[in-house]
Amino acid sequence: MIILGCNGQLGQSFKKVLAHNSDAKFLSRNELDITNNQDVQSYLNSLPAGSIVINCAAYTAVDKAEEERELSSSINTEAVKHIADGCKKNDHLLIHFSTDYVYSNTENSPSSEDSKISPINWYGETKHLGEKYIVENLKDYLIFRTSWLYSPFSNNFLKTVKRILEEKGEMKVVSDQIGNPTSTVMLAEKVIEILETKIRAPGIYNLSGEGQVSWFEFASVIAKEIDPKFKVHPIKSSEYPTKAKRPSYSAMSKEKVKSTFKVEIPHWDKGIKECLIELS
Ligand SMILES: NC(=O)c1ccc[n+]([C@@H]2O[C@H](COP(=O)([O-])OP(=O)(O)OC[C@H]3O[C@@H](n4cnc5c(N)ncnc54)[C@H](OP(=O)(O)O)[C@@H]3O)[C@@H](O)[C@H]2O)c1
């Protein structure tokens, strides 16, 4: 089992979950730059046929992507094509991750995998084009659309909230965007559990924490857990302009993944305490 982009928050979570699996190999950007097609092909050709390739590498700076269009596209779309081509040639199983930002949900009920696709920002567009290529070209793949990742690793919303509250004691957070926060450790555990079922059901699956909240509610739970004296104030998205647009509602239904693989998905806040303990 190969994990690409192993120094990101999901990659590091796989490292944690697979710590005792001596068959797992972890490759950072320095060890394999997925935008280098020649290197990707020769690496994937060197693996035994039928290997499992888990791609955690991505360009994830949603706002910056609006300006760095070529770079974000080269990582989230073009490089995914390289990986998909190498997996197809060698019969490797590709595990890839996409985002809730591919949907254009206007109904305020959770998106299912066949809901309308219409990315609201450039990051979502680059991720959509990456997953589209996989679906159109591979037989053996699993794409997990996930959202609002948090972990003790790299940069994420939980760590930003913690830092600001510890510096200032209070902060303002938007309360009119709703989604599913997701622990990356839970996500990595579920992917491994799904692989261990040996059920082969290629396709796209939503996989995020159960339950839906606004960023404000998400931050409030983090604040309460760190120190109930910290204050989080709700604001509207219009009071916090960003370069990239974000959907007001992007929660996802997990019925397909639960019924196909018979897995249970924990509530979104399940990993928060553990994450904060690890950070302290
Ligand atoms: N973060 C979220 O809230 C979120 C939400 C929805 C979906 N997702 C998806 O979930 C997956 C995991 O996201 P994440 O939050 O773990 O991402 P992350 O923390 O930003 O990590 C991405 C990793 O990709 C690596 N990388 C970037 N360009 C590369 C290249 N050319 N070659 C090899 N590696 C490269 C980065 O390397 P360096 O360490 O060297 O920078 C980094 O380690 C991604 O597919 C992402 O699109 C994330």
The ligand as an ORCA input file, in Angstrom:
! r2SCAN-3c Opt
* xyz 0 1
  N      -8.487     20.176      3.921
  C      -9.800     20.081      3.764
  O     -10.596     20.650      4.543
  C     -10.370     19.251      2.641
  C     -11.743     19.350      2.359
  C     -12.273     18.561      1.334
  C     -11.441     17.700      0.615
  N     -10.103     17.642      0.906
  C      -9.266     16.720      0.125
  O      -8.714     15.766      1.020
  C      -7.401     15.394      0.581
  C      -6.398     15.578      1.709
  O      -6.349     16.961      2.059
  P      -5.392     17.509      3.213
  O      -6.151     18.534      3.975
  O      -4.741     16.378      3.934
  O      -4.294     18.269      2.345
  P      -2.968     19.010      2.858
  O      -2.861     18.946      4.339
  O      -2.945     20.341      2.188
  O      -1.819     18.092      2.253
  C      -1.613     17.991      0.894
  C      -0.273     17.310      0.705
  O      -0.067     17.227     -0.706
  C       1.292     17.453     -0.914
  N       1.533     17.899     -2.279
  C       1.190     19.068     -2.851
  N       1.644     19.116     -4.108
  C       2.278     17.936     -4.351
  C       2.966     17.395     -5.434
  N       3.103     18.067     -6.577
  N       3.493     16.146     -5.324
  C       3.364     15.446     -4.167
  N       2.748     15.916     -3.080
  C       2.205     17.156     -3.172
  C       1.683     18.536      0.064
  O       3.092     18.505      0.211
  P       3.910     19.519      1.181
  O       3.701     18.933      2.561
  O       5.289     19.416      0.680
  O       3.260     20.864      0.988
  C       0.920     18.086      1.302
  O       1.718     17.234      2.097
  C      -7.132     16.233     -0.674
  O      -7.463     15.505     -1.807
  C      -8.070     17.405     -0.526
  O      -8.399     17.994     -1.762
  C      -9.557     18.398      1.905
*
